């Protein structure tokens, strides 16, 4: 499941404890990356009334992440936000993810 699944339930009951627990988990995962172990997280997002998309766990997730990639379904779009910016539409083919020519 996503890194934010249990966080969403816990933050309603005790925000301090939920934030501290999430921060501790992210710190441990970061320690693993320093040992050469790759870590990939997926997370839930939500849209604000203004239309801005935010990750569950907010800035804490963003700050701990070395890379942030958004995938959209329709149309299929890949958007890199961190560590650089890049955006393109793609197809999934037999050979893998292929950039769609405009």
N, C-alpha and C positions, 0 to 999 in steps of 0.2 A: 504494500500500500504506500501512500505518500508519507513524507516526513511530517506533514501537517495534520494527518488524520486524528491521532490521539491528542495532539496539541489543541485542536479546536474544542474538544470536549473538556479538557483540563482547564483551559484558560477561562472558561465560564465560571468554574468553581473557585479557582485560586490563581489569578493572573501572575502573581509573583513566583509561585512555585512552578507554574507551567513555563514561564520564561526562563527561569533558572535551569530547569530540566532540559529544555530545548537547547539552551546555550551550552550546557555540559555535553550533550550528545554531539552537537556540531564541533565542539572542541576535540572530542575523542576521534571523530571522523577525520578532522584535520590532522591530528597526530598520525593517523594511519597513512595519510598521503605523504607525510614526511619520511615514511619507511618504504616508499615506492609502491604502495597499494592504491590502486585507482578506486575512487568512490563516485558513484553516480546517484544523485537523488532526484526524485520527481516530487512535485508538490502541487497542491490545489491552488487555484487562483480565484479571485472574485472581482467583480466590477463595482466601482463606486457609483453613486448617483451621477457624478460628472463624467462617467465613462472611462475612468482610469482603471487599469487592471493592476491589482496588488496580489502578492503572494501571501498565503496563510503563514503567519510567523513574521510578516513584515520585513523591516529593515535588517533584523537579525539574520535571516536567511541570506539576504543580499550581501551583507557585510562578510559573512563567512565563506561565501561562494567565490571560487576562482573563475568560474565561467557561468554565464546565464544564457540559456537558449530557450526561446519560445517556439513551440510548434503549433500551427493552426491547421485545422482539418479541411475547411472549405472556403477558399481554395487552400490547397496544401502549401503552407508557407513556413519557412525557417527564418527566424530572426535572432541574431546574436546580439546581446546587449552588453556583455562583459566577457572578456577584457577589451574587446573592440566592437565596432558596430558593423553589421552586415545583414542584409535581408534579401531573400529571393524565394520565388515559387519553385516547387520541386515535384517530381513524380517518383513513385516507388516502382522500380522495374526489377527484372531478374538480376541485374548486376548491382542493384542497391539503390541508394538515393541519388537521383540525377537532377541537376539543375535544369529547370524548364527555361527554354529560350523564349524571350518575349517577342 
